[in-house]
Amino acid sequence: MFISNAYAQAAPAPAAGGTESTLITLAPLVLMFVVLYFIMIRPQMKRQKEHKAMIEALAKGDEVVTAGGLLGKVTKLGESYVSIEAGNGELMVQRTAIVQVLPKGTIK
C-alpha cells in the first residue's frame, strides 16, 4: 500500500578507455601513499634507527636523560636494563627508556 515496488536496474555500460581510466582513478591514491611515506614513515624509521644506535653505544659513565626526565650517570649495563646513579641513589631503568645521552660534565 504505502511502499512502492523496487525494480532492478541494468548495470551501467563500461567507460571507454578501460585501463587508462583505471590508472587515472588510482593515481591520487598512489600519490597520497608516496607523500605519506616521505612525510611520516621514513622520518620515523630514521629516528628509530638513530635511537637504537644510541642505546647500543651506551657505556659506563655516560650521562643520560630518561623518558621521565630523570638525569643520571650510567653505573652498570645489562642486556635490557641500565643502572643509573641519580641524586643519592641508584635506579634501574630499561635501556629503551633512555632518550638522550648528554655531553660529559653536564651533571654536577
Order of alpha helices (4+ residues) and beta strands (2+ residues): alpha-alpha-beta-beta-beta-beta-beta
